[in-house]
Amino acid sequence: MSRILRTENEQLRLPLRLIWNESERRLRSPIRILFGIVIVFLFAGFGSGYRPTLLTDGGPIPEAINSLVRGLPQSMGIVLGVILVSVVLDRRVLSDLGIRLDSHVWCRFAGGFVIGAGITALSVTVGTVTGYYNVSGVHVSSGPAVWLLLVGVTGLSQLLIVVAEELLARGYLITNVMEGLDSIPVLPRGMAAGIAVVIASVFFYLTHSARGAVFGVMAAGLAVLLGVAYVLSGSLAVPIGIHFGVNFAGGLLGTQPMSVSLVQLTSTTTVAETLVLPVEAVTVRLVGAGIAILVLVFWYHSTNGRVRIIPSIVRPTLRWQRNSDASPEQS
């Protein structure tokens, strides 16, 4: 069998070398990504087909809890799918995906949250000043105690979705694309990171454009910010915080009306049903994302003395090799 698979120099024959990375004992990056995305989508599809209703009573709290429970299977499907392909296909440890649970994880998350919430707040503030938003009311729809409970349940519901999406789009996709591109000697690491961020952003457009092309463009633009946050920090906590901040602030400030909304907004147009999101707001959000990228670059340049792509993103810690000091060649 070895004579069929290998040359006289004990190298794999050419067709197999295009598929199998012998030094890392795993499939090449493009093949792993293709199979991995398909598997994750299958898990997500299975999860989305199960939408249980836990409470039958009416009211904001039962509705919020039901929304949390209905979204849980799909989010868990994505997470389990990513874990499976990372362990089996990638043969890596999960910390490679930006899962850094150290003492600073909450600081990274909080910093990202401030940036994300600031982007949404900027679009609402500019809208109320320029007129594409009208504020029809500012109040708490329920009593303070009920509202705080709703905030907790709604926040947890949104956070589960955000964690699943970031684990897939940033942790899995960007990491694998960068690992593959980093093996090309003539390609600078910064350019490899840029290509990976763009690919993840296109992926985000495709998975969000069902709500309309303009909404998909906004999602892709924000995904550039999320990708930059990941490659500069090496931690998913930052993009998770930004993503959660954008969504959660949208609920509180009324761009995504729900029972926790403090502000009731109206607009003459919207880019997606169930949202109060005119094109002007999308434009301001994209401008805010651009400003946020500059803020991140300034921050990491100030703290690190330079802007750099975190090297650990392109250096996989393979499970079969984690007890060895040897560093594998990049695929």
Salt bridges, closest charged atoms under 4 A:
GLU22 OE2 - ARG6 NH2 2.56
GLU24 OE1 - ARG26 NE 2.68
ASP90 OD1 - ARG32 NE 2.91
ASP90 OD2 - ARG92 NE 3.09
ASP96 OD2 - ARG92 NH1 3.03
ASP102 OD2 - ARG108 NH2 2.92
GLU165 OE2 - HIS208 NE2 3.72
GLU165 OE1 - HIS243 NE2 3.47
GLU166 OE2 - ARG170 NH2 2.70
GLU166 OE2 - HIS243 ND1 2.72
GLU179 OE1 - ARG26 NH2 3.03
GLU179 OE1 - ARG32 NH2 3.49
GLU179 OE2 - ARG92 NH1 2.81
ASP182 OD1 - ARG189 NE 3.04
